[in-house]
Amino acid sequence: MNGSAVVGTLDFALELLGTFMFALSGAAAAVKIKLDLFGVLVLAYCASSAGGILRDLLIGAVPPAAVTDWRFLAATLLAGFFTMLYPPIFRLRSAVPMLDALGLGFFAVDGARKALEYGLGPVAASLMGMLTGSEAQRHIPDRSLRRMLSRGYKMADAPEAARPAGRMLRSTSRRPESA
C-alpha cells in the first residue's frame, strides 16, 4: 500500500470516527430527554452529519458524502442503537460533553483537511473545520424537536416545531437597506 492510500484510508477513518462520536453524542442527548428510538436516530443523524453536509455544500463537494456513502448512515444507526441498548452509560453527566469533544477533534481536523483538498486557503479551511465540528445543529432544536419527536406529535404542531429554525434564519439573514 503506497503512502497516499494510507493517508486516504486514515482520512476516511477519522471522518467515520467523528461521525460515530457525534452520533453517540446526539443519541445520548436524545436519551437524556427521553425520546423514543426514532427520535434518538434523528438526533444522532443531525448531530453527526449536518456540519459535514453543510461544509460539503459550501466547498462544492456535491453530493455530500454523508448522503451518498452508506457507511456514514451505518455508523450513525450503529451509534443510535448502541445508545438505546445501553442508556445508563449515556445518562452520565459527562458523557455528552466528552463525546462532543471527541467528535469535535475528529471533525475539525477532517473538515479543514477536506477544505484544503478542495482548494480553499488556510483561513477558509480553518473556518470549514470549525463549521464541520460545530455541534450547534444538535442544540438548535431543543424543546421543539423534543415535542415533534415525542409520541403525541401531530402534523398540526409542525409550525411550532419549525419556529427555532425560523428564528435562526431571521437572525442570520441581512436584508439590503433601501436607498
C-alpha positions in Angstrom: 0.0 0.0 0.0 1.5 3.3 -1.0 1.7 6.5 1.1 -1.3 8.3 -0.4 -3.5 5.2 0.0 -2.6 5.1 3.7 -3.3 8.8 4.1 -6.7 8.4 2.3 -7.6 5.5 4.5 -6.7 7.4 7.6 -8.7 10.5 6.5 -11.7 8.3 5.9 -11.3 6.6 9.2 -11.1 9.9 11.0 -14.3 11.1 9.3 -16.1 7.9 10.1 -14.9 8.0 13.7 -16.0 11.6 14.1 -19.4 10.7 12.6 -19.8 7.9 15.2 -18.7 10.1 18.1 -21.1 12.9 17.2 -23.9 10.3 16.6 -23.3 8.9 20.0 -23.4 12.5 21.4 -26.7 13.3 19.7 -28.2 9.9 20.6 -27.1 10.4 24.3 -28.7 13.8 24.3 -31.9 12.3 22.9 -31.9 9.5 25.6 -31.5 12.2 28.3 -34.7 13.9 27.2 -36.4 10.5 26.9 -37.0 10.4 23.1 -38.1 7.1 21.5 -35.9 5.1 19.0 -36.9 7.3 16.1 -36.1 10.5 18.0 -32.7 9.0 19.0 -31.9 8.1 15.4 -33.0 11.5 14.1 -30.9 13.4 16.7 -27.9 11.1 16.1 -28.1 11.8 12.3 -28.5 15.6 12.9 -25.5 15.7 15.3 -23.3 13.5 13.2 -24.0 14.7 9.7 -25.4 18.3 9.5 -22.0 20.0 9.8 -20.3 17.8 7.2 -23.2 18.2 4.8 -23.1 22.0 5.1 -19.3 22.0 4.7 -19.5 19.8 1.6 -22.2 22.1 0.1 -20.1 25.2 0.8 -16.9 23.8 -0.7 -18.6 22.2 -3.7 -18.2 18.6 -2.7 -21.6 17.6 -4.0 -23.5 15.4 -3.4 -22.3 15.4 0.3 -20.6 12.2 1.4 -22.9 11.8 4.4 -25.8 11.4 2.0 -24.2 9.2 -0.7 -22.0 6.9 1.3 -23.9 4.2 3.2 -21.1 3.8 5.7 -21.9 7.2 7.3 -25.5 6.2 7.8 -24.4 2.8 9.1 -22.1 4.5 11.7 -25.0 6.8 12.8 -27.5 3.9 13.1 -25.0 1.8 15.0 -24.4 4.6 17.5 -28.1 5.2 17.9 -28.9 1.6 18.5 -26.0 1.2 20.9 -27.2 4.2 22.9 -30.7 2.7 23.1 -29.3 -0.6 24.3 -27.1 0.9 27.0 -28.8 4.1 28.0 -27.5 4.3 31.6 -24.0 4.9 30.3 -25.1 7.9 28.3 -27.2 9.4 31.1 -23.9 10.2 33.0 -23.4 14.0 33.2 -20.0 13.8 31.5 -21.0 11.5 28.6 -22.3 14.1 26.1 -19.5 16.7 26.6 -16.9 14.0 26.4 -18.4 12.6 23.1 -18.8 16.2 21.8 -15.1 16.9 22.5 -14.0 13.7 20.7 -16.3 14.4 17.7 -15.1 18.0 17.5 -11.5 16.9 17.4 -12.0 14.4 14.6 -14.3 16.7 12.6 -12.3 19.9 13.0 -9.2 18.3 11.6 -11.1 16.4 8.8 -13.2 19.5 7.9 -10.1 21.6 7.5 -8.3 18.9 5.5 -11.2 18.4 3.1 -11.5 22.2 2.6 -7.7 22.4 1.7 -8.2 19.4 -0.6 -10.9 21.4 -2.5 -8.6 24.4 -2.9 -9.6 26.7 -0.1 -6.9 28.7 1.7 -5.8 28.2 5.3 -8.2 30.7 6.8 -11.2 29.4 5.0 -10.1 25.8 5.7 -9.9 26.7 9.4 -13.5 28.1 9.3 -14.7 25.0 7.5 -13.1 22.8 10.2 -14.9 24.8 12.8 -18.2 24.5 10.9 -17.8 20.8 10.4 -17.0 20.3 14.1 -19.8 22.6 15.3 -22.3 20.9 17.4 -24.9 23.7 17.0 -27.0 21.5 14.8 -27.9 19.4 17.8 -28.6 22.3 20.2 -30.7 24.5 18.0 -34.0 22.5 18.0 -34.1 21.6 21.8 -37.7 21.8 23.0 -39.4 21.9 19.6 -37.6 18.8 18.5 -38.4 17.0 21.7 -42.1 17.8 21.2 -42.0 16.9 17.5 -40.4 13.6 18.0 -42.5 12.6 21.0 -45.2 10.0 20.7 -48.1 12.5 20.7 -46.9 14.6 17.8 -49.4 15.7 15.2 -48.8 17.5 11.9 -50.7 20.5 13.2 -47.7 21.0 15.6 -45.3 21.5 12.6 -45.3 25.3 12.7 -44.3 25.3 16.4 -41.6 22.8 15.7 -40.2 25.0 12.9 -40.1 28.1 15.0 -36.4 27.8 16.1 -35.2 27.4 12.5 -37.2 30.5 11.5 -35.7 32.5 14.4 -32.2 31.4 13.4 -32.8 32.3 9.7 -34.2 35.7 10.6 -31.3 36.4 12.9 -28.7 35.5 10.3 -30.2 37.0 7.1 -29.3 40.5 6.3 -31.7 42.5 4.0 -30.2 45.2 1.8 -31.2 48.7 3.0 -33.4 50.8 0.7 -31.9 53.9 -0.8 
